[in-house]
Amino acid sequence: MIAVPNYISPQEYLAIERQSQIRHEYRRGLVYAMAGGTDNHDRIALNLLALVNLHFGDSTDCRFYSGNVKVNYQDQFYYYPDAFVTCDPRDRQDR
């Protein structure tokens, strides 16, 4: 049996994601359920988050986020990275 990809639009993905109990990532029309992490992965991510957060503090216009915030690129990709930093003022809007 061959799996046939079902492409959806970014708008369809976002609508589905708002209602979903689990997180999904979107890559050029394809949607992937996110797998759970391991204990080691979680410890590494937590240590990294703590170090970067201490580095930035409150004295910068940049913002640091953990894996609870979705990141997108030109409506082609939507990800939940473990951590990311943005210094773009447009990213301060809650979406």
Backbone torsions as a table, in degrees:
resi	resn	phi	psi	omega
1	MET	NA	139.4	179.9
2	ILE	-112.9	131.4	176.6
3	ALA	-77.8	131.4	178.6
4	VAL	-101.2	120.5	-178.7
5	PRO	-62.8	142.1	176.6
6	ASN	-113.5	102.1	-178.1
7	TYR	-80.1	136.9	175.5
8	ILE	-128.7	160.9	-179.9
9	SER	-78.6	160.8	175.3
10	PRO	-58.2	-36.9	-179.9
11	GLN	-65.8	-40.2	176.9
12	GLU	-64.2	-43.3	178.5
13	TYR	-58.1	-48.8	-177.8
14	LEU	-62.7	-38.3	178.4
15	ALA	-65.2	-43.7	178.8
16	ILE	-64.8	-43.0	-176.4
17	GLU	-63.6	-34.9	178.4
18	ARG	-62.2	-31.8	-176.1
19	GLN	-94.7	-12.7	-171.3
20	SER	-79.9	144.7	174.8
21	GLN	-80.1	-21.8	179.4
22	ILE	-117.2	158.2	-179.4
23	ARG	-87.4	149.0	177.2
24	HIS	-133.0	151.4	171.2
25	GLU	-108.4	153.4	-174.5
26	TYR	-123.7	128.6	179.0
27	ARG	-135.9	103.8	176.1
28	ARG	45.9	52.9	173.9
29	GLY	95.0	-11.1	179.3
30	LEU	-108.3	142.5	-177.1
31	VAL	-114.4	134.3	-178.7
32	TYR	-126.6	128.1	174.3
33	ALA	-69.2	139.7	-180.0
34	MET	-82.5	136.8	176.9
35	ALA	-81.9	156.1	175.8
36	GLY	-71.2	157.1	-179.3
37	GLY	-91.4	172.8	177.4
38	THR	-99.7	167.3	177.1
39	ASP	-60.5	-44.5	-179.9
40	ASN	-63.1	-43.6	178.3
41	HIS	-59.0	-44.0	-178.6
42	ASP	-64.7	-40.6	179.1
43	ARG	-65.4	-43.5	178.8
44	ILE	-62.5	-46.6	-179.9
45	ALA	-62.2	-42.7	179.5
46	LEU	-62.6	-43.5	178.7
47	ASN	-63.7	-42.3	178.0
48	LEU	-63.1	-45.8	179.4
49	LEU	-58.0	-44.1	-179.2
50	ALA	-63.5	-44.6	-179.2
51	LEU	-64.2	-45.8	-178.9
52	VAL	-67.4	-39.9	179.2
53	ASN	-62.0	-42.2	177.1
54	LEU	-65.4	-36.6	179.8
55	HIS	-63.5	-45.5	-177.5
56	PHE	-75.8	-42.1	-177.2
57	GLY	56.5	-148.1	-179.2
58	ASP	-108.2	7.0	-171.8
59	SER	-99.6	29.6	-178.9
60	THR	-140.8	158.7	175.0
61	ASP	-83.9	-7.6	178.9
62	CYS	-80.5	152.5	177.7
63	ARG	-123.7	144.3	-178.0
64	PHE	-115.4	131.8	-176.7
65	TYR	-127.9	153.0	175.9
66	SER	-97.4	-170.9	-174.3
67	GLY	-70.3	6.6	179.2
68	ASN	-89.8	-0.1	-177.2
69	VAL	-115.5	131.7	-180.0
70	LYS	-82.0	140.2	178.7
71	VAL	-117.4	139.9	177.2
72	ASN	-131.0	160.1	175.6
73	TYR	-134.6	111.1	174.4
74	GLN	47.1	37.6	179.6
75	ASP	55.9	16.5	175.8
76	GLN	-100.5	-29.3	-177.1
77	PHE	-136.2	136.6	171.1
78	TYR	-131.5	123.4	-176.8
79	TYR	-130.7	160.3	168.8
80	TYR	-116.0	82.4	-178.8
81	PRO	-70.7	157.7	177.9
82	ASP	-61.7	-34.1	-179.8
83	ALA	-160.3	150.7	172.5
84	PHE	-158.4	156.3	179.5
85	VAL	-121.4	137.6	174.4
86	THR	-134.7	139.7	176.7
87	CYS	-116.2	7.1	-179.0
88	ASP	-84.4	121.9	-178.1
89	PRO	-60.3	-23.8	178.2
90	ARG	-65.3	-22.9	-178.4
91	ASP	-81.1	1.0	178.7
92	ARG	-85.6	-5.7	177.9
93	GLN	-79.3	133.3	176.8
94	ASP	-76.4	123.2	-179.4
95	ARG	-121.4	NA	NA
